Amino acid sequence: MELPRAWQRPDPLRGLDRISWTEVYDGRGGAGRVPRLLRSLMDPSADVRLDALSSLADRLLTDDTVSEASFCTVPFLVELGASYKVAGDVRDRVIFLLAAMALAGKGFTEDGRRTHRRWNALGRELPRTAPDWLTQTRHAVAQGAPKIFEALASERVACLVALACAVPEKLPAFVHGLITDMIDLPGEEMLADAAEIGVALLKGSPELLGVDLPQPKVLGEGLVRPVHQPPEVAAALMGYQFALVSAYGDEGAW
C-alpha cells in the first residue's frame, strides 16, 4: 500500500545547515540559536518541543515584528507543519505561527529599526525600504503554504470563524467588541451581515454588552485600525485571532 503524500515528505529540516545563521538578523542580533530551536521541535519530549516553539516564536515574531530570520525560517516551518514525522502538537502551532508571520504588522530594518504596514487613501499598501522583510516573509508564506494564505485573505473564512466562536458556552472577552466594530465596516455587506448575526447570538450573554472589554493585541489598541487599512486585512486579523483563541484559549499557542 502506498503511503499518503504527507508521509512521503523528506526530512523537514533538510538544508538547514546551508544557511549562515550567525549572519542572519533575528531582531536581537545573530540568529545562531534558530537551527537548534528548529531541531528541538522534533524532540521526543513534548516539554522540549513546546519550550522550543515558544522561544522560536519570540525570536521570529518579536512584538508582531518579523525579521530576516523570519523570512529564512519560513520554508522549514512549512515542512514542519506539513510532515507527519512531526508531532501534532507542534504541527498545529507551527501553522498558527506561519499565519501570524504572514499577518505581521511590522518588520525590522537592517539597522534594527521597525517599519509598519501602511496604506494610501485607495487602500493600497505603501512600499517600504529594501530589503523589507515584512513583505518578503508574507510572500514566502504565500508561496510555501498557499492554503494558509488563502484562508487568511478570505473574508468568508474570517466571518465563519468569528461566528463559530460566538456560540461557545464561554465566550472570549473581546468577542462582542470586535463583532460590533465589524458592523461599521463601509461597503462590506457580508461582513456587516455576519456581524449582526454575531451580535444577535451574543444577546444571550448580557454581561458582555456595554462593558469596556479588553482588546486582543493583534488588532491594536482600542479597536483602532491603521489609517486606510483595507477591510479584508481587518477581517483576516480577526479571523486569525478568533481561530487562535478557539484552539488554545487566551494564553495562545506558544
C-alpha positions in Angstrom: 0.0 0.0 0.0 1.4 3.4 -0.9 1.8 5.8 2.0 -0.1 9.1 2.0 1.8 12.0 0.4 2.3 13.6 3.8 4.2 10.5 5.0 6.4 10.6 1.9 7.8 14.1 2.5 11.6 14.2 3.1 13.3 15.5 6.2 11.5 18.8 7.0 14.8 20.4 8.1 16.9 19.4 5.1 19.2 22.2 4.0 19.1 23.9 7.4 22.9 24.0 7.7 23.3 25.6 4.3 22.3 29.0 5.9 24.9 31.0 7.8 22.5 31.7 10.7 25.0 33.7 12.7 25.0 36.3 9.9 21.1 36.3 9.8 19.4 39.0 11.9 16.5 38.0 14.1 15.6 41.2 15.8 18.0 40.6 18.7 21.2 40.0 16.7 22.6 36.9 15.0 20.1 34.0 14.7 22.6 31.4 15.7 20.1 29.7 18.1 17.4 29.2 15.4 18.7 25.9 14.0 18.8 24.3 17.4 15.3 25.5 18.2 14.0 24.2 14.9 15.6 20.8 15.6 14.1 20.8 19.1 10.6 21.0 17.5 11.2 17.3 16.6 12.4 16.3 20.1 10.7 13.2 21.7 9.8 15.3 24.8 6.6 17.4 24.5 8.0 19.9 27.0 11.2 20.4 25.0 9.1 20.8 21.8 6.8 23.4 23.3 9.6 25.4 25.0 11.5 25.5 21.7 8.4 26.7 19.9 7.8 29.5 22.5 11.4 30.6 22.1 11.3 30.4 18.3 8.0 32.4 18.1 9.6 35.1 20.4 12.5 35.4 18.0 10.7 35.2 14.7 7.7 37.4 15.7 9.1 39.8 18.2 6.2 42.1 19.3 4.4 41.4 15.9 7.6 42.2 14.0 9.3 39.9 11.5 12.9 39.9 10.5 15.4 38.4 8.1 15.4 35.2 10.3 11.6 35.0 9.9 11.9 35.0 6.2 14.7 32.4 6.2 12.8 30.1 8.5 9.5 30.0 6.5 10.5 27.1 4.3 11.4 24.9 7.3 8.2 25.9 9.2 6.2 25.0 6.1 7.7 21.5 6.0 7.4 21.0 9.8 3.7 22.0 9.6 3.1 19.5 6.7 5.1 16.5 7.8 3.5 13.6 9.8 7.1 12.9 11.1 6.4 15.9 13.4 4.2 15.6 16.5 0.7 17.0 16.1 1.1 19.5 19.0 3.9 21.1 17.0 2.4 20.9 13.6 -0.8 22.8 14.5 1.1 25.5 16.4 3.6 25.9 13.5 0.7 26.6 11.2 -0.6 29.3 13.5 2.9 30.8 13.7 3.1 30.9 9.9 -0.3 32.6 9.8 0.9 35.1 12.4 4.1 35.9 10.5 2.0 36.4 7.3 -0.2 38.9 9.2 2.7 40.7 11.0 2.2 44.5 11.1 5.9 45.4 11.5 9.3 44.4 10.1 12.8 45.0 11.2 15.1 47.0 9.0 18.9 46.3 8.6 19.7 48.7 11.4 17.3 47.2 13.8 14.5 49.7 13.5 10.9 48.8 12.7 8.8 49.6 9.7 5.0 49.4 9.8 2.3 48.3 7.3 0.6 51.5 5.9 -1.9 52.1 3.2 -2.8 55.1 1.0 -6.3 56.5 0.6 -7.1 53.9 -2.1 -6.3 51.1 0.3 -3.1 50.1 -1.5 -0.2 49.1 0.7 2.7 51.6 0.7 6.2 50.3 -0.2 9.0 50.1 2.3 12.7 50.4 2.0 14.5 47.2 0.9 15.1 44.5 2.0 11.6 44.8 3.5 11.4 41.6 5.5 7.8 42.2 6.2 6.7 41.8 2.6 9.3 39.1 1.9 8.1 37.0 4.8 4.5 37.4 3.8 5.3 36.4 0.2 7.3 33.4 1.4 4.3 32.1 3.4 2.1 32.7 0.4 4.4 30.6 -1.8 5.2 27.9 0.7 1.8 27.5 2.3 -0.8 28.9 -0.1 -3.8 27.4 1.7 -2.9 29.2 4.9 -2.5 32.5 3.0 -5.7 32.0 1.0 -7.7 31.3 4.2 -6.3 34.5 5.8 -7.2 36.5 2.7 -10.8 35.2 2.7 -13.4 37.4 4.4 -15.8 34.5 4.3 -13.4 32.3 6.3 -12.9 35.1 8.8 -16.6 35.5 9.2 -17.3 31.8 9.6 -14.5 31.5 12.2 -15.9 34.5 14.1 -19.4 33.2 14.1 -18.2 29.7 15.2 -16.6 31.4 18.2 -19.6 33.5 19.0 -21.7 30.5 20.2 -19.5 28.6 22.8 -20.7 28.4 26.3 -17.8 30.7 27.5 -17.1 33.5 25.1 -13.7 35.1 24.8 -13.9 38.5 26.5 -13.2 40.6 23.4 -15.7 38.9 21.0 -18.5 41.4 21.4 -16.4 44.5 20.8 -14.9 43.0 17.6 -18.2 42.0 16.1 -19.8 45.3 17.0 -17.0 47.0 15.3 -17.4 44.9 12.1 -20.9 46.3 11.6 -19.4 49.7 10.8 -17.1 48.5 8.0 -18.1 50.5 4.9 -19.2 48.7 1.8 -18.8 45.2 3.2 -22.3 43.7 3.3 -21.1 40.2 4.0 -19.0 41.3 7.0 -21.8 43.5 8.3 -24.4 40.8 8.0 -22.2 38.3 9.7 -21.5 40.8 12.5 -25.2 41.4 13.0 -25.8 37.7 13.3 -22.9 37.5 15.8 -24.4 40.4 17.9 -27.8 38.6 17.9 -26.1 35.5 19.2 -24.4 37.4 21.9 -27.6 38.9 23.2 -27.9 35.8 25.2 -24.9 36.9 27.2 -25.9 40.4 28.6 -22.9 40.5 30.9 -20.8 41.1 27.7 -22.9 44.0 26.5 -22.0 47.6 27.3 -18.8 46.6 29.1 -15.4 48.0 28.4 -13.8 44.8 27.1 -10.1 44.1 26.6 -8.8 44.2 23.0 -6.6 41.4 21.5 -3.1 42.7 20.8 -3.1 41.5 17.2 -5.7 44.2 16.2 -4.1 47.1 18.1 -5.4 49.2 21.0 -9.0 50.3 21.3 -10.3 48.7 18.1 -8.5 51.4 16.1 -7.1 50.1 12.8 -4.3 51.8 10.9 -5.4 54.6 8.6 -6.8 53.3 5.3 -6.3 49.6 6.3 -8.5 47.6 3.9 -11.4 45.7 5.5 -10.1 42.4 4.3 -6.9 42.9 6.3 -9.0 43.6 9.4 -11.1 40.5 8.7 -8.0 38.3 8.3 -6.6 39.6 11.6 -9.9 39.0 13.3 -10.4 35.5 11.8 -6.9 34.5 12.9 -7.4 35.8 16.4 -10.7 34.0 16.8 -9.3 30.8 15.5 -6.3 31.0 17.8 -8.5 31.6 20.9 -10.8 28.8 19.9 -7.9 26.3 19.6 -5.7 27.4 22.5 -7.6 29.8 24.7 -6.5 33.3 25.8 -2.9 32.0 26.5 -2.3 31.4 22.8 -0.4 28.6 21.0 3.1 29.4 22.4 
